[in-house]
Amino acid sequence: MTPQELIRVQNYMRKVFGTKTLSVRARPKIKDSAEVYVGEEFIGTLTREEDEGELCYQFQMAILELDLEEA
């Protein structure tokens, strides 16, 4: 993912989730995905997918049982 893509998706996700502390960060060795953080807490991955000329970004977040107990 290019730096411009990361910024565009980050701005969109900040707007949707209503938080300015969300950041989308490049992964050092994997070019088609990024990591998503709120503050310094890792919350999921973002994958770039292109199929038949259509481009999309897939966000995946795992919620652990332990996380639910703390909420």
CHARMM-style PDB file with segment names, atoms N, HN, CA, C and O in Angstrom:
ATOM      1  N   MET     1       0.842  -1.171   0.000  1.00  0.00      PROA
ATOM      2  CA  MET     1       0.000   0.000   0.000  1.00  0.00      PROA
ATOM      3  C   MET     1       0.889   1.237   0.000  1.00  0.00      PROA
ATOM      4  O   MET     1       1.905   1.290   0.692  1.00  0.00      PROA
ATOM      5  N   THR     2       0.496   2.203  -0.770  1.00  0.00      PROA
ATOM      6  HN  THR     2      -0.329   2.159  -1.332  1.00  0.00      PROA
ATOM      7  CA  THR     2       1.290   3.424  -0.863  1.00  0.00      PROA
ATOM      8  C   THR     2       1.007   4.327   0.346  1.00  0.00      PROA
ATOM      9  O   THR     2      -0.028   4.181   0.997  1.00  0.00      PROA
ATOM     10  N   PRO     3       1.912   5.246   0.645  1.00  0.00      PROA
ATOM     11  CA  PRO     3       1.653   6.193   1.736  1.00  0.00      PROA
ATOM     12  C   PRO     3       0.349   6.981   1.522  1.00  0.00      PROA
ATOM     13  O   PRO     3      -0.362   7.278   2.481  1.00  0.00      PROA
ATOM     14  N   GLN     4       0.045   7.312   0.275  1.00  0.00      PROA
ATOM     15  HN  GLN     4       0.624   7.070  -0.504  1.00  0.00      PROA
ATOM     16  CA  GLN     4      -1.193   8.043  -0.016  1.00  0.00      PROA
ATOM     17  C   GLN     4      -2.426   7.195   0.304  1.00  0.00      PROA
ATOM     18  O   GLN     4      -3.409   7.705   0.841  1.00  0.00      PROA
ATOM     19  N   GLU     5      -2.375   5.901  -0.026  1.00  0.00      PROA
ATOM     20  HN  GLU     5      -1.577   5.487  -0.462  1.00  0.00      PROA
ATOM     21  CA  GLU     5      -3.492   5.004   0.294  1.00  0.00      PROA
ATOM     22  C   GLU     5      -3.682   4.911   1.804  1.00  0.00      PROA
ATOM     23  O   GLU     5      -4.809   4.965   2.296  1.00  0.00      PROA
ATOM     24  N   LEU     6      -2.582   4.771   2.534  1.00  0.00      PROA
ATOM     25  HN  LEU     6      -1.667   4.728   2.134  1.00  0.00      PROA
ATOM     26  CA  LEU     6      -2.655   4.666   3.983  1.00  0.00      PROA
ATOM     27  C   LEU     6      -3.339   5.895   4.576  1.00  0.00      PROA
ATOM     28  O   LEU     6      -4.193   5.768   5.454  1.00  0.00      PROA
ATOM     29  N   ILE     7      -2.971   7.069   4.107  1.00  0.00      PROA
ATOM     30  HN  ILE     7      -2.277   7.172   3.394  1.00  0.00      PROA
ATOM     31  CA  ILE     7      -3.552   8.313   4.613  1.00  0.00      PROA
ATOM     32  C   ILE     7      -5.035   8.397   4.269  1.00  0.00      PROA
ATOM     33  O   ILE     7      -5.844   8.762   5.121  1.00  0.00      PROA
ATOM     34  N   ARG     8      -5.400   8.067   3.039  1.00  0.00      PROA
ATOM     35  HN  ARG     8      -4.742   7.770   2.347  1.00  0.00      PROA
ATOM     36  CA  ARG     8      -6.813   8.135   2.628  1.00  0.00      PROA
ATOM     37  C   ARG     8      -7.674   7.200   3.464  1.00  0.00      PROA
ATOM     38  O   ARG     8      -8.737   7.591   3.946  1.00  0.00      PROA
ATOM     39  N   VAL     9      -7.212   5.963   3.637  1.00  0.00      PROA
ATOM     40  HN  VAL     9      -6.348   5.646   3.245  1.00  0.00      PROA
ATOM     41  CA  VAL     9      -7.985   4.990   4.420  1.00  0.00      PROA
ATOM     42  C   VAL     9      -8.009   5.400   5.890  1.00  0.00      PROA
ATOM     43  O   VAL     9      -9.043   5.274   6.547  1.00  0.00      PROA
ATOM     44  N   GLN    10      -6.898   5.883   6.407  1.00  0.00      PROA
ATOM     45  HN  GLN    10      -6.059   5.985   5.873  1.00  0.00      PROA
ATOM     46  CA  GLN    10      -6.848   6.345   7.799  1.00  0.00      PROA
ATOM     47  C   GLN    10      -7.858   7.471   8.029  1.00  0.00      PROA
ATOM     48  O   GLN    10      -8.603   7.439   9.009  1.00  0.00      PROA
ATOM     49  N   ASN    11      -7.892   8.450   7.149  1.00  0.00      PROA
ATOM     50  HN  ASN    11      -7.287   8.476   6.353  1.00  0.00      PROA
ATOM     51  CA  ASN    11      -8.845   9.555   7.293  1.00  0.00      PROA
ATOM     52  C   ASN    11     -10.280   9.057   7.267  1.00  0.00      PROA
ATOM     53  O   ASN    11     -11.117   9.516   8.045  1.00  0.00      PROA
ATOM     54  N   TYR    12     -10.565   8.120   6.375  1.00  0.00      PROA
ATOM     55  HN  TYR    12      -9.886   7.747   5.743  1.00  0.00      PROA
ATOM     56  CA  TYR    12     -11.916   7.542   6.304  1.00  0.00      PROA
ATOM     57  C   TYR    12     -12.264   6.819   7.601  1.00  0.00      PROA
ATOM     58  O   TYR    12     -13.347   7.020   8.150  1.00  0.00      PROA
ATOM     59  N   MET    13     -11.355   5.980   8.092  1.00  0.00      PROA
ATOM     60  HN  MET    13     -10.475   5.817   7.645  1.00  0.00      PROA
ATOM     61  CA  MET    13     -11.633   5.205   9.306  1.00  0.00      PROA
ATOM     62  C   MET    13     -11.774   6.112  10.528  1.00  0.00      PROA
ATOM     63  O   MET    13     -12.600   5.844  11.401  1.00  0.00      PROA
ATOM     64  N   ARG    14     -10.979   7.179  10.599  1.00  0.00      PROA
ATOM     65  HN  ARG    14     -10.309   7.396   9.889  1.00  0.00      PROA
ATOM     66  CA  ARG    14     -11.112   8.133  11.702  1.00  0.00      PROA
ATOM     67  C   ARG    14     -12.507   8.748  11.706  1.00  0.00      PROA
ATOM     68  O   ARG    14     -13.124   8.906  12.759  1.00  0.00      PROA
ATOM     69  N   LYS    15     -12.991   9.087  10.530  1.00  0.00      PROA
ATOM     70  HN  LYS    15     -12.490   8.958   9.674  1.00  0.00      PROA
ATOM     71  CA  LYS    15     -14.317   9.681  10.405  1.00  0.00      PROA
ATOM     72  C   LYS    15     -15.404   8.676  10.808  1.00  0.00      PROA
ATOM     73  O   LYS    15     -16.305   9.014  11.576  1.00  0.00      PROA
ATOM     74  N   VAL    16     -15.323   7.457  10.297  1.00  0.00      PROA
ATOM     75  HN  VAL    16     -14.591   7.183   9.673  1.00  0.00      PROA
ATOM     76  CA  VAL    16     -16.329   6.431  10.572  1.00  0.00      PROA
ATOM     77  C   VAL    16     -16.359   6.050  12.055  1.00  0.00      PROA
ATOM     78  O   VAL    16     -17.433   5.917  12.641  1.00  0.00      PROA
ATOM     79  N   PHE    17     -15.179   5.875  12.663  1.00  0.00      PROA
ATOM     80  HN  PHE    17     -14.306   5.983  12.187  1.00  0.00      PROA
ATOM     81  CA  PHE    17     -15.112   5.439  14.053  1.00  0.00      PROA
ATOM     82  C   PHE    17     -15.086   6.598  15.044  1.00  0.00      PROA
ATOM     83  O   PHE    17     -15.149   6.378  16.254  1.00  0.00      PROA
ATOM     84  N   GLY    18     -14.995   7.823  14.549  1.00  0.00      PROA
ATOM     85  HN  GLY    18     -14.944   8.002  13.567  1.00  0.00      PROA
ATOM     86  CA  GLY    18     -15.070   8.993  15.413  1.00  0.00      PROA
ATOM     87  C   GLY    18     -13.908   9.152  16.367  1.00  0.00      PROA
ATOM     88  O   GLY    18     -14.091   9.569  17.511  1.00  0.00      PROA
ATOM     89  N   THR    19     -12.708   8.822  15.905  1.00  0.00      PROA
ATOM     90  HN  THR    19     -12.559   8.483  14.976  1.00  0.00      PROA
ATOM     91  CA  THR    19     -11.540   8.988  16.756  1.00  0.00      PROA
ATOM     92  C   THR    19     -10.342   9.470  15.951  1.00  0.00      PROA
ATOM     93  O   THR    19     -10.019   8.916  14.900  1.00  0.00      PROA
ATOM     94  N   LYS    20      -9.696  10.497  16.453  1.00  0.00      PROA
ATOM     95  HN  LYS    20      -9.958  10.947  17.306  1.00  0.00      PROA
ATOM     96  CA  LYS    20      -8.509  11.030  15.787  1.00  0.00      PROA
ATOM     97  C   LYS    20      -7.250  10.273  16.170  1.00  0.00      PROA
ATOM     98  O   LYS    20      -6.188  10.506  15.593  1.00  0.00      PROA
ATOM     99  N   THR    21      -7.356   9.358  17.148  1.00  0.00      PROA
ATOM    100  HN  THR    21      -8.219   9.169  17.617  1.00  0.00      PROA
ATOM    101  CA  THR    21      -6.175   8.601  17.569  1.00  0.00      PROA
ATOM    102  C   THR    21      -5.970   7.331  16.757  1.00  0.00      PROA
ATOM    103  O   THR    21      -4.976   6.632  16.951  1.00  0.00      PROA
ATOM    104  N   LEU    22      -6.902   7.018  15.842  1.00  0.00      PROA
ATOM    105  HN  LEU    22      -7.710   7.587  15.685  1.00  0.00      PROA
ATOM    106  CA  LEU    22      -6.755   5.847  14.986  1.00  0.00      PROA
ATOM    107  C   LEU    22      -5.654   6.108  13.972  1.00  0.00      PROA
ATOM    108  O   LEU    22      -5.600   7.178  13.366  1.00  0.00      PROA
ATOM    109  N   SER    23      -4.775   5.127  13.788  1.00  0.00      PROA
ATOM    110  HN  SER    23      -4.819   4.258  14.280  1.00  0.00      PROA
ATOM    111  CA  SER    23      -3.721   5.255  12.779  1.00  0.00      PROA
ATOM    112  C   SER    23      -3.600   3.970  11.982  1.00  0.00      PROA
ATOM    113  O   SER    23      -3.771   2.871  12.509  1.00  0.00      PROA
ATOM    114  N   VAL    24      -3.302   4.131  10.702  1.00  0.00      PROA
ATOM    115  HN  VAL    24      -3.162   5.024  10.274  1.00  0.00      PROA
ATOM    116  CA  VAL    24      -3.067   3.013   9.799  1.00  0.00      PROA
ATOM    117  C   VAL    24      -1.583   3.034   9.463  1.00  0.00      PROA
ATOM    118  O   VAL    24      -1.086   4.007   8.895  1.00  0.00      PROA
ATOM    119  N   ARG    25      -0.880   1.969   9.809  1.00  0.00      PROA
ATOM    120  HN  ARG    25      -1.284   1.179  10.270  1.00  0.00      PROA
ATOM    121  CA  ARG    25       0.582   1.926   9.683  1.00  0.00      PROA
ATOM    122  C   ARG    25       1.017   0.818   8.729  1.00  0.00      PROA
ATOM    123  O   ARG    25       0.509  -0.302   8.771  1.00  0.00      PROA
ATOM    124  N   ALA    26       1.968   1.163   7.875  1.00  0.00      PROA
ATOM    125  HN  ALA    26       2.381   2.073   7.842  1.00  0.00      PROA
ATOM    126  CA  ALA    26       2.513   0.193   6.928  1.00  0.00      PROA
ATOM    127  C   ALA    26       3.192  -0.949   7.676  1.00  0.00      PROA
ATOM    128  O   ALA    26       3.728  -0.763   8.769  1.00  0.00      PROA
ATOM    129  N   ARG    27       3.158  -2.119   7.074  1.00  0.00      PROA
ATOM    130  HN  ARG    27       2.723  -2.270   6.187  1.00  0.00      PROA
ATOM    131  CA  ARG    27       3.878  -3.275   7.609  1.00  0.00      PROA
ATOM    132  C   ARG    27       5.210  -3.353   6.872  1.00  0.00      PROA
ATOM    133  O   ARG    27       5.251  -3.168   5.655  1.00  0.00      PROA
ATOM    134  N   PRO    28       6.286  -3.621   7.580  1.00  0.00      PROA
ATOM    135  CA  PRO    28       7.612  -3.563   6.951  1.00  0.00      PROA
ATOM    136  C   PRO    28       7.828  -4.507   5.768  1.00  0.00      PROA
ATOM    137  O   PRO    28       8.427  -4.110   4.768  1.00  0.00      PROA
ATOM    138  N   LYS    29       7.354  -5.739   5.865  1.00  0.00      PROA
ATOM    139  HN  LYS    29       6.868  -6.062   6.677  1.00  0.00      PROA
ATOM    140  CA  LYS    29       7.660  -6.724   4.818  1.00  0.00      PROA
ATOM    141  C   LYS    29       6.461  -7.122   3.975  1.00  0.00      PROA
ATOM    142  O   LYS    29       6.621  -7.807   2.965  1.00  0.00      PROA
ATOM    143  N   ILE    30       5.276  -6.710   4.363  1.00  0.00      PROA
ATOM    144  HN  ILE    30       5.145  -6.154   5.183  1.00  0.00      PROA
ATOM    145  CA  ILE    30       4.070  -7.095   3.635  1.00  0.00      PROA
ATOM    146  C   ILE    30       3.476  -5.837   3.015  1.00  0.00      PROA
ATOM    147  O   ILE    30       3.036  -4.937   3.730  1.00  0.00      PROA
ATOM    148  N   LYS    31       3.465  -5.776   1.697  1.00  0.00      PROA
ATOM    149  HN  LYS    31       3.824  -6.507   1.117  1.00  0.00      PROA
ATOM    150  CA  LYS    31       3.096  -4.556   0.987  1.00  0.00      PROA
ATOM    151  C   LYS    31       1.606  -4.404   0.718  1.00  0.00      PROA
ATOM    152  O   LYS    31       1.155  -3.297   0.423  1.00  0.00      PROA
ATOM    153  N   ASP    32       0.819  -5.486   0.810  1.00  0.00      PROA
ATOM    154  HN  ASP    32       1.185  -6.385   1.050  1.00  0.00      PROA
ATOM    155  CA  ASP    32      -0.611  -5.381   0.493  1.00  0.00      PROA
ATOM    156  C   ASP    32      -1.494  -5.278   1.728  1.00  0.00      PROA
ATOM    157  O   ASP    32      -2.714  -5.416   1.630  1.00  0.00      PROA
ATOM    158  N   SER    33      -0.887  -5.036   2.898  1.00  0.00      PROA
ATOM    159  HN  SER    33       0.103  -4.925   2.978  1.00  0.00      PROA
ATOM    160  CA  SER    33      -1.686  -4.866   4.109  1.00  0.00      PROA
ATOM    161  C   SER    33      -1.013  -3.886   5.064  1.00  0.00      PROA
ATOM    162  O   SER    33       0.160  -3.547   4.910  1.00  0.00      PROA
ATOM    163  N   ALA    34      -1.782  -3.444   6.047  1.00  0.00      PROA
ATOM    164  HN  ALA    34      -2.735  -3.720   6.172  1.00  0.00      PROA
ATOM    165  CA  ALA    34      -1.303  -2.489   7.041  1.00  0.00      PROA
ATOM    166  C   ALA    34      -1.880  -2.880   8.393  1.00  0.00      PROA
ATOM    167  O   ALA    34      -2.770  -3.726   8.480  1.00  0.00      PROA
ATOM    168  N   GLU    35      -1.362  -2.254   9.449  1.00  0.00      PROA
ATOM    169  HN  GLU    35      -0.639  -1.567   9.378  1.00  0.00      PROA
ATOM    170  CA  GLU    35      -1.866  -2.490  10.791  1.00  0.00      PROA
ATOM    171  C   GLU    35      -2.667  -1.275  11.234  1.00  0.00      PROA
ATOM    172  O   GLU    35      -2.338  -0.144  10.877  1.00  0.00      PROA
ATOM    173  N   VAL    36      -3.715  -1.509  12.010  1.00  0.00      PROA
ATOM    174  HN  VAL    36      -3.982  -2.427  12.300  1.00  0.00      PROA
ATOM    175  CA  VAL    36      -4.572  -0.429  12.490  1.00  0.00      PROA
ATOM    176  C   VAL    36      -4.443  -0.352  14.011  1.00  0.00      PROA
ATOM    177  O   VAL    36      -4.521  -1.364  14.708  1.00  0.00      PROA
ATOM    178  N   TYR    37      -4.244   0.866  14.510  1.00  0.00      PROA
ATOM    179  HN  TYR    37      -4.181   1.688  13.944  1.00  0.00      PROA
ATOM    180  CA  TYR    37      -4.079   1.121  15.936  1.00  0.00      PROA
ATOM    181  C   TYR    37      -5.045   2.202  16.388  1.00  0.00      PROA
ATOM    182  O   TYR    37      -5.418   3.082  15.612  1.00  0.00      PROA
ATOM    183  N   VAL    38      -5.447   2.126  17.653  1.00  0.00      PROA
ATOM    184  HN  VAL    38      -5.144   1.411  18.283  1.00  0.00      PROA
ATOM    185  CA  VAL    38      -6.098   3.242  18.328  1.00  0.00      PROA
ATOM    186  C   VAL    38      -5.143   3.605  19.451  1.00  0.00      PROA
ATOM    187  O   VAL    38      -4.925   2.824  20.377  1.00  0.00      PROA
ATOM    188  N   GLY    39      -4.576   4.803  19.356  1.00  0.00      PROA
ATOM    189  HN  GLY    39      -4.753   5.437  18.603  1.00  0.00      PROA
ATOM    190  CA  GLY    39      -3.482   5.149  20.256  1.00  0.00      PROA
ATOM    191  C   GLY    39      -2.321   4.220  19.934  1.00  0.00      PROA
ATOM    192  O   GLY    39      -1.889   4.128  18.784  1.00  0.00      PROA
ATOM    193  N   GLU    40      -1.823   3.540  20.941  1.00  0.00      PROA
ATOM    194  HN  GLU    40      -2.174   3.615  21.875  1.00  0.00      PROA
ATOM    195  CA  GLU    40      -0.741   2.572  20.722  1.00  0.00      PROA
ATOM    196  C   GLU    40      -1.239   1.133  20.778  1.00  0.00      PROA
ATOM    197  O   GLU    40      -0.440   0.197  20.754  1.00  0.00      PROA
ATOM    198  N   GLU    41      -2.563   0.954  20.852  1.00  0.00      PROA
ATOM    199  HN  GLU    41      -3.211   1.714  20.871  1.00  0.00      PROA
ATOM    200  CA  GLU    41      -3.132  -0.400  20.924  1.00  0.00      PROA
ATOM    201  C   GLU    41      -3.476  -0.920  19.530  1.00  0.00      PROA
ATOM    202  O   GLU    41      -4.265  -0.313  18.805  1.00  0.00      PROA
ATOM    203  N   PHE    42      -2.877  -2.042  19.172  1.00  0.00      PROA
ATOM    204  HN  PHE    42      -2.237  -2.534  19.762  1.00  0.00      PROA
ATOM    205  CA  PHE    42      -3.161  -2.708  17.906  1.00  0.00      PROA
ATOM    206  C   PHE    42      -4.581  -3.247  17.947  1.00  0.00      PROA
ATOM    207  O   PHE    42      -4.954  -3.949  18.887  1.00  0.00      PROA
ATOM    208  N   ILE    43      -5.393  -2.915  16.913  1.00  0.00      PROA
ATOM    209  HN  ILE    43      -5.091  -2.344  16.149  1.00  0.00      PROA
ATOM    210  CA  ILE    43      -6.769  -3.403  16.912  1.00  0.00      PROA
ATOM    211  C   ILE    43      -7.103  -4.292  15.720  1.00  0.00      PROA
ATOM    212  O   ILE    43      -8.118  -4.987  15.743  1.00  0.00      PROA
ATOM    213  N   GLY    44      -6.265  -4.285  14.669  1.00  0.00      PROA
ATOM    214  HN  GLY    44      -5.440  -3.720  14.650  1.00  0.00      PROA
ATOM    215  CA  GLY    44      -6.586  -5.136  13.532  1.00  0.00      PROA
ATOM    216  C   GLY    44      -5.692  -4.892  12.331  1.00  0.00      PROA
ATOM    217  O   GLY    44      -4.731  -4.125  12.382  1.00  0.00      PROA
ATOM    218  N   THR    45      -6.043  -5.572  11.250  1.00  0.00      PROA
ATOM    219  HN  THR    45      -6.824  -6.196  11.208  1.00  0.00      PROA
ATOM    220  CA  THR    45      -5.279  -5.445  10.011  1.00  0.00      PROA
ATOM    221  C   THR    45      -6.176  -4.938   8.889  1.00  0.00      PROA
ATOM    222  O   THR    45      -7.392  -5.130   8.897  1.00  0.00      PROA
ATOM    223  N   LEU    46      -5.550  -4.299   7.946  1.00  0.00      PROA
ATOM    224  HN  LEU    46      -4.562  -4.143   7.939  1.00  0.00      PROA
ATOM    225  CA  LEU    46      -6.226  -3.766   6.774  1.00  0.00      PROA
ATOM    226  C   LEU    46      -5.542  -4.371   5.555  1.00  0.00      PROA
ATOM    227  O   LEU    46      -4.323  -4.270   5.411  1.00  0.00      PROA
ATOM    228  N   THR    47      -6.311  -4.994   4.686  1.00  0.00      PROA
ATOM    229  HN  THR    47      -7.301  -5.076   4.803  1.00  0.00      PROA
ATOM    230  CA  THR    47      -5.763  -5.645   3.506  1.00  0.00      PROA
ATOM    231  C   THR    47      -6.290  -4.971   2.244  1.00  0.00      PROA
ATOM    232  O   THR    47      -7.480  -4.676   2.135  1.00  0.00      PROA
ATOM    233  N   ARG    48      -5.399  -4.733   1.306  1.00  0.00      PROA
ATOM    234  HN  ARG    48      -4.432  -4.972   1.396  1.00  0.00      PROA
ATOM    235  CA  ARG    48      -5.766  -4.153   0.006  1.00  0.00      PROA
ATOM    236  C   ARG    48      -6.089  -5.306  -0.936  1.00  0.00      PROA
ATOM    237  O   ARG    48      -5.288  -6.227  -1.096  1.00  0.00      PROA
ATOM    238  N   GLU    49      -7.276  -5.252  -1.566  1.00  0.00      PROA
ATOM    239  HN  GLU    49      -7.927  -4.504  -1.437  1.00  0.00      PROA
ATOM    240  CA  GLU    49      -7.683  -6.309  -2.490  1.00  0.00      PROA
ATOM    241  C   GLU    49      -8.128  -5.686  -3.804  1.00  0.00      PROA
ATOM    242  O   GLU    49      -8.891  -4.721  -3.826  1.00  0.00      PROA
ATOM    243  N   GLU    50      -7.639  -6.257  -4.892  1.00  0.00      PROA
ATOM    244  HN  GLU    50      -7.019  -7.041  -4.874  1.00  0.00      PROA
ATOM    245  CA  GLU    50      -8.022  -5.800  -6.222  1.00  0.00      PROA
ATOM    246  C   GLU    50      -8.474  -7.008  -7.023  1.00  0.00      PROA
ATOM    247  O   GLU    50      -7.743  -7.991  -7.147  1.00  0.00      PROA
ATOM    248  N   ASP    51      -9.705  -6.928  -7.578  1.00  0.00      PROA
ATOM    249  HN  ASP    51     -10.298  -6.130  -7.478  1.00  0.00      PROA
ATOM    250  CA  ASP    51     -10.267  -8.032  -8.338  1.00  0.00      PROA
ATOM    251  C   ASP    51     -11.041  -7.468  -9.521  1.00  0.00      PROA
ATOM    252  O   ASP    51     -11.981  -6.693  -9.345  1.00  0.00      PROA
ATOM    253  N   GLU    52     -10.648  -7.853 -10.706  1.00  0.00      PROA
ATOM    254  HN  GLU    52      -9.884  -8.482 -10.849  1.00  0.00      PROA
ATOM    255  CA  GLU    52     -11.294  -7.414 -11.942  1.00  0.00      PROA
ATOM    256  C   GLU    52     -11.418  -5.895 -12.027  1.00  0.00      PROA
ATOM    257  O   GLU    52     -12.448  -5.364 -12.441  1.00  0.00      PROA
ATOM    258  N   GLY    53     -10.355  -5.211 -11.630  1.00  0.00      PROA
ATOM    259  HN  GLY    53      -9.517  -5.643 -11.294  1.00  0.00      PROA
ATOM    260  CA  GLY    53     -10.329  -3.756 -11.709  1.00  0.00      PROA
ATOM    261  C   GLY    53     -10.990  -3.048 -10.551  1.00  0.00      PROA
ATOM    262  O   GLY    53     -10.924  -1.821 -10.469  1.00  0.00      PROA
ATOM    263  N   GLU    54     -11.630  -3.784  -9.645  1.00  0.00      PROA
ATOM    264  HN  GLU    54     -11.683  -4.780  -9.712  1.00  0.00      PROA
ATOM    265  CA  GLU    54     -12.274  -3.193  -8.467  1.00  0.00      PROA
ATOM    266  C   GLU    54     -11.300  -3.229  -7.294  1.00  0.00      PROA
ATOM    267  O   GLU    54     -10.715  -4.271  -6.998  1.00  0.00      PROA
ATOM    268  N   LEU    55     -11.132  -2.102  -6.634  1.00  0.00      PROA
ATOM    269  HN  LEU    55     -11.608  -1.256  -6.874  1.00  0.00      PROA
ATOM    270  CA  LEU    55     -10.226  -1.993  -5.495  1.00  0.00      PROA
ATOM    271  C   LEU    55     -11.035  -1.834  -4.221  1.00  0.00      PROA
ATOM    272  O   LEU    55     -11.978  -1.044  -4.172  1.00  0.00      PROA
ATOM    273  N   CYS    56     -10.664  -2.593  -3.177  1.00  0.00      PROA
ATOM    274  HN  CYS    56      -9.899  -3.235  -3.217  1.00  0.00      PROA
ATOM    275  CA  CYS    56     -11.304  -2.422  -1.877  1.00  0.00      PROA
ATOM    276  C   CYS    56     -10.277  -2.680  -0.783  1.00  0.00      PROA
ATOM    277  O   CYS    56      -9.205  -3.236  -1.023  1.00  0.00      PROA
ATOM    278  N   TYR    57     -10.637  -2.263   0.413  1.00  0.00      PROA
ATOM    279  HN  TYR    57     -11.508  -1.811   0.607  1.00  0.00      PROA
ATOM    280  CA  TYR    57      -9.797  -2.462   1.586  1.00  0.00      PROA
ATOM    281  C   TYR    57     -10.610  -3.228   2.612  1.00  0.00      PROA
ATOM    282  O   TYR    57     -11.712  -2.816   2.975  1.00  0.00      PROA
ATOM    283  N   GLN    58     -10.069  -4.342   3.078  1.00  0.00      PROA
ATOM    284  HN  GLN    58      -9.174  -4.677   2.783  1.00  0.00      PROA
ATOM    285  CA  GLN    58     -10.762  -5.220   4.023  1.00  0.00      PROA
ATOM    286  C   GLN    58     -10.164  -5.008   5.407  1.00  0.00      PROA
ATOM    287  O   GLN    58      -8.963  -5.202   5.595  1.00  0.00      PROA
ATOM    288  N   PHE    59     -10.986  -4.612   6.383  1.00  0.00      PROA
ATOM    289  HN  PHE    59     -11.962  -4.455   6.230  1.00  0.00      PROA
ATOM    290  CA  PHE    59     -10.547  -4.419   7.764  1.00  0.00      PROA
ATOM    291  C   PHE    59     -10.962  -5.633   8.578  1.00  0.00      PROA
ATOM    292  O   PHE    59     -12.123  -6.039   8.543  1.00  0.00      PROA
ATOM    293  N   GLN    60     -10.013  -6.218   9.315  1.00  0.00      PROA
ATOM    294  HN  GLN    60      -9.069  -5.888   9.343  1.00  0.00      PROA
ATOM    295  CA  GLN    60     -10.302  -7.385  10.145  1.00  0.00      PROA
ATOM    296  C   GLN    60      -9.840  -7.119  11.572  1.00  0.00      PROA
ATOM    297  O   GLN    60      -8.697  -6.736  11.823  1.00  0.00      PROA
ATOM    298  N   MET    61     -10.772  -7.337  12.498  1.00  0.00      PROA
ATOM    299  HN  MET    61     -11.701  -7.648  12.295  1.00  0.00      PROA
ATOM    300  CA  MET    61     -10.490  -7.097  13.917  1.00  0.00      PROA
ATOM    301  C   MET    61     -10.973  -8.292  14.721  1.00  0.00      PROA
ATOM    302  O   MET    61     -12.125  -8.707  14.597  1.00  0.00      PROA
ATOM    303  N   ALA    62     -10.103  -8.836  15.534  1.00  0.00      PROA
ATOM    304  HN  ALA    62      -9.167  -8.498  15.635  1.00  0.00      PROA
ATOM    305  CA  ALA    62     -10.484  -9.944  16.418  1.00  0.00      PROA
ATOM    306  C   ALA    62     -10.825  -9.374  17.792  1.00  0.00      PROA
ATOM    307  O   ALA    62     -10.135  -8.486  18.294  1.00  0.00      PROA
ATOM    308  N   ILE    63     -11.893  -9.891  18.392  1.00  0.00      PROA
ATOM    309  HN  ILE    63     -12.453 -10.611  17.984  1.00  0.00      PROA
ATOM    310  CA  ILE    63     -12.277  -9.480  19.741  1.00  0.00      PROA
ATOM    311  C   ILE    63     -12.165 -10.713  20.625  1.00  0.00      PROA
ATOM    312  O   ILE    63     -12.889 -11.691  20.438  1.00  0.00      PROA
ATOM    313  N   LEU    64     -11.260 -10.659  21.582  1.00  0.00      PROA
ATOM    314  HN  LEU    64     -10.672  -9.864  21.734  1.00  0.00      PROA
ATOM    315  CA  LEU    64     -11.029 -11.781  22.474  1.00  0.00      PROA
ATOM    316  C   LEU    64     -12.021 -11.768  23.629  1.00  0.00      PROA
ATOM    317  O   LEU    64     -12.480 -10.706  24.049  1.00  0.00      PROA
ATOM    318  N   GLU    65     -12.344 -12.928  24.130  1.00  0.00      PROA
ATOM    319  HN  GLU    65     -11.971 -13.790  23.789  1.00  0.00      PROA
ATOM    320  CA  GLU    65     -13.232 -13.039  25.301  1.00  0.00      PROA
ATOM    321  C   GLU    65     -12.701 -12.207  26.442  1.00  0.00      PROA
ATOM    322  O   GLU    65     -13.465 -11.553  27.151  1.00  0.00      PROA
ATOM    323  N   LEU    66     -11.389 -12.227  26.623  1.00  0.00      PROA
ATOM    324  HN  LEU    66     -10.768 -12.759  26.047  1.00  0.00      PROA
ATOM    325  CA  LEU    66     -10.734 -11.454  27.693  1.00  0.00      PROA
ATOM    326  C   LEU    66     -11.038  -9.963  27.534  1.00  0.00      PROA
ATOM    327  O   LEU    66     -11.269  -9.275  28.529  1.00  0.00      PROA
ATOM    328  N   ASP    67     -11.040  -9.458  26.308  1.00  0.00      PROA
ATOM    329  HN  ASP    67     -10.853 -10.017  25.500  1.00  0.00      PROA
ATOM    330  CA  ASP    67     -11.346  -8.050  26.067  1.00  0.00      PROA
ATOM    331  C   ASP    67     -12.766  -7.713  26.504  1.00  0.00      PROA
ATOM    332  O   ASP    67     -13.000  -6.628  27.036  1.00  0.00      PROA
ATOM    333  N   LEU    68     -13.711  -8.611  26.294  1.00  0.00      PROA
ATOM    334  HN  LEU    68     -13.521  -9.493  25.862  1.00  0.00      PROA
ATOM    335  CA  LEU    68     -15.102  -8.379  26.657  1.00  0.00      PROA
ATOM    336  C   LEU    68     -15.286  -8.312  28.162  1.00  0.00      PROA
ATOM    337  O   LEU    68     -16.138  -7.572  28.653  1.00  0.00      PROA
ATOM    338  N   GLU    69     -14.496  -9.077  28.895  1.00  0.00      PROA
ATOM    339  HN  GLU    69     -13.804  -9.679  28.496  1.00  0.00      PROA
ATOM    340  CA  GLU    69     -14.596  -9.092  30.358  1.00  0.00      PROA
ATOM    341  C   GLU    69     -14.119  -7.770  30.958  1.00  0.00      PROA
ATOM    342  O   GLU    69     -14.582  -7.372  32.028  1.00  0.00      PROA
ATOM    343  N   GLU    70     -13.196  -7.088  30.275  1.00  0.00      PROA
ATOM    344  HN  GLU    70     -12.820  -7.411  29.407  1.00  0.00      PROA
ATOM    345  CA  GLU    70     -12.652  -5.829  30.768  1.00  0.00      PROA
ATOM    346  C   GLU    70     -13.559  -4.655  30.451  1.00  0.00      PROA
ATOM    347  O   GLU    70     -13.405  -3.586  31.042  1.00  0.00      PROA
ATOM    348  N   ALA    71     -14.501  -4.825  29.534  1.00  0.00      PROA
ATOM    349  HN  ALA    71     -14.627  -5.693  29.053  1.00  0.00      PROA
ATOM    350  CA  ALA    71     -15.348  -3.706  29.097  1.00  0.00      PROA
ATOM    351  C   ALA    71     -16.433  -3.385  30.094  1.00  0.00      PROA
ATOM    352  OT1 ALA    71     -17.226  -2.470  29.871  1.00  0.00      PROA
TER     353      ALA     71
END
